[in-house]
Each structure stands twice: as structure tokens, then as C-alpha cells.
């Protein structure tokens, strides 16, 4: 699965994130995700028609990570 790289601002903090894309002109990154445990990551697996697993970034709330996956 290929992703594009973007910046996202949450509470005045810039986060570099990866977003799944099927556009070959922008999807230049092949990323791997690992299960790092609850409260230690910021990506979740989402339902998708893609042939493989697709992950979505979830912004931290009050700088607290809620999810279990990370790059």
C-alpha cells in the first residue's frame, strides 16, 4: 500500500502523517505499521476495498495517543 506524506496541525503542533492514496503521482511512500500497544500509536486499520490493509492517522487528544499502531 502506498501513502502520501502530509503535515497536519493539531493544537499548534505539526505532525507529519501518511495518508493512503491510489494516485501514483502523489503516493510515493511504502510504509509499514506495527502494533505497539494501546495508547502508544496513532494509526488505526480502516475498512477498505483495497487489496491489503489500509491505515488512517488519528490525531492525539491533549497529546495523548489512543491507538495501537504506529509506523
Backbone bond lengths (Angstrom), bond angles and torsions (degrees), N, CA, C in turn:
res aa  C-N    CA-C-N  psi(-1)  N-CA   C-N-CA  omega(-1)  CA-C   N-CA-C  phi
1 X - - - 1.434 - - 1.526 108.96 -
2 X 1.304 115.65 135.53 1.454 120.07 -179.33 1.524 110.53 -107.72
3 X 1.317 113.92 146.56 1.462 121.61 -175.31 1.519 109.29 -129.78
4 X 1.329 115.30 156.55 1.454 119.73 171.57 1.515 107.87 -106.22
5 X 1.302 116.10 153.49 1.454 122.87 -176.34 1.524 108.87 -99.27
6 X 1.337 115.72 130.67 1.472 121.55 179.67 1.516 109.92 -139.10
7 X 1.312 114.71 162.70 1.458 121.35 171.39 1.518 108.35 -105.22
8 X 1.321 116.04 141.34 1.454 122.43 177.25 1.516 107.43 -130.93
9 X 1.328 117.08 137.37 1.459 121.67 -179.78 1.522 108.64 -107.13
10 X 1.332 116.06 123.03 1.459 122.80 177.29 1.524 107.19 -130.68
11 X 1.325 116.25 121.62 1.477 121.36 -179.07 1.524 111.79 51.55
12 X 1.318 116.21 44.87 1.463 124.41 177.93 1.532 113.63 66.98
13 X 1.323 117.88 13.13 1.464 122.28 177.70 1.525 107.75 -109.90
14 X 1.331 116.11 129.87 1.458 120.98 179.05 1.521 109.25 -87.32
15 X 1.333 115.80 127.24 1.460 122.68 176.84 1.523 107.62 -116.31
16 X 1.320 117.23 131.04 1.459 120.98 171.90 1.520 106.34 -87.98
17 X 1.340 116.06 123.02 1.455 120.79 -175.74 1.520 109.93 -126.15
18 X 1.333 115.38 166.06 1.452 121.69 176.90 1.515 108.59 -120.57
19 X 1.340 116.15 133.56 1.457 123.20 -175.62 1.529 108.10 -122.24
20 X 1.330 116.54 129.12 1.460 121.53 179.08 1.517 110.24 -59.82
21 X 1.319 116.84 138.05 1.461 121.44 -179.73 1.526 109.71 -148.81
22 X 1.312 115.64 145.06 1.467 120.69 174.46 1.525 110.96 -102.50
23 X 1.325 117.21 2.37 1.459 122.23 179.78 1.527 109.10 -83.38
24 X 1.322 118.14 111.40 1.468 120.17 -177.31 1.525 113.79 -65.50
25 X 1.324 118.28 -18.46 1.462 120.31 178.61 1.523 112.39 -75.32
26 X 1.337 117.36 -27.28 1.464 119.73 -176.83 1.524 113.48 -113.90
27 X 1.317 117.92 -24.54 1.464 121.60 -177.79 1.524 109.36 -83.20
28 X 1.322 116.17 87.36 1.455 121.24 -172.65 1.524 113.68 -107.96
29 X 1.334 117.51 -0.12 1.457 120.40 -174.06 1.521 110.99 -118.04
30 X 1.308 115.98 129.90 1.451 122.72 173.02 1.525 105.57 -102.82
31 X 1.324 116.66 108.60 1.467 120.36 -175.10 1.519 110.30 -110.56
32 X 1.319 116.04 153.45 1.456 122.80 177.40 1.525 107.74 -118.64
33 X 1.325 115.11 140.14 1.451 120.82 -179.84 1.515 109.69 -113.55
34 X 1.322 115.82 146.44 1.462 122.10 178.52 1.516 109.58 -129.02
35 X 1.323 116.09 147.06 1.452 120.58 174.84 1.521 107.42 -79.13
36 X 1.328 116.48 116.68 1.461 121.25 -176.89 1.514 112.37 -111.11
37 X 1.327 118.02 2.17 1.460 121.57 177.44 1.512 112.60 101.73
38 X 1.305 115.15 156.41 1.466 121.53 -177.96 1.521 111.43 -59.57
39 X 1.328 115.58 134.00 1.458 121.23 177.51 1.509 115.04 77.96
40 X 1.324 118.28 11.31 1.463 120.42 -177.03 1.522 113.75 -120.21
41 X 1.313 118.08 -5.98 1.457 121.07 -177.86 1.513 111.29 -128.68
42 X 1.332 116.57 -179.56 1.458 119.14 -178.78 1.527 113.87 -142.81
43 X 1.322 116.65 27.18 1.460 121.31 174.20 1.526 108.79 -128.43
44 X 1.332 116.03 146.37 1.459 121.48 175.15 1.522 109.01 -125.80
45 X 1.308 116.30 153.44 1.458 120.53 174.73 1.514 108.08 -80.41
46 X 1.333 117.05 136.76 1.462 122.05 179.89 1.518 109.75 -121.62
47 X 1.331 114.95 153.88 1.458 120.33 176.74 1.523 109.19 -67.08
48 X 1.326 115.87 138.55 1.456 120.15 -177.22 1.526 109.42 -156.56
49 X 1.325 115.33 151.10 1.457 120.72 174.96 1.532 111.28 -83.26
50 X 1.327 116.70 -2.06 1.465 121.08 -179.85 1.523 110.07 -65.81
51 X 1.313 116.01 154.40 1.459 121.64 178.24 1.525 108.64 -84.33
52 X 1.312 116.27 81.99 1.457 122.32 -177.16 1.514 109.91 141.72
53 X 1.309 116.34 -178.90 1.461 121.52 -178.80 1.520 111.04 -87.64
54 X 1.328 115.11 138.13 1.462 121.67 178.44 1.524 107.72 -118.43
55 X 1.325 115.69 137.64 1.457 121.10 -177.53 1.524 110.55 -120.91
56 X 1.328 115.04 149.24 1.462 122.65 -177.98 1.524 109.07 -126.07
57 X 1.333 115.63 137.28 1.455 121.36 177.89 1.516 110.22 -75.96
58 X 1.313 116.34 137.00 1.453 123.08 175.39 1.526 107.62 -117.18
59 X 1.329 116.38 125.10 1.466 120.75 -178.45 1.521 110.74 -66.12
60 X 1.333 117.78 141.89 1.460 120.35 175.62 1.533 109.97 -67.94
61 X 1.311 116.15 148.37 1.464 121.70 176.72 1.519 107.15 -107.51
62 X 1.329 116.44 119.30 1.472 121.63 -175.44 1.529 110.98 54.31
63 X 1.327 115.93 41.28 1.465 123.73 -179.34 1.524 113.59 61.35
64 X 1.338 117.28 20.13 1.458 121.51 178.22 1.526 108.38 -108.02
65 X 1.329 115.95 125.65 1.459 121.47 178.01 1.518 108.45 -83.16
66 X 1.321 116.51 138.90 1.454 121.09 -175.74 1.516 113.52 -110.48
67 X 1.299 118.14 -16.81 1.461 120.77 -169.08 1.512 112.03 -101.49
68 X 1.322 115.87 -177.55 1.456 120.28 -172.16 1.527 114.51 -116.57
69 X 1.309 118.18 -1.17 1.466 120.14 -177.33 1.519 110.81 -115.90
70 X 1.288 116.01 150.17 1.447 121.96 176.03 1.509 109.17 -148.87
71 X 1.320 115.83 166.49 1.463 120.57 179.28 1.508 110.07 -66.19
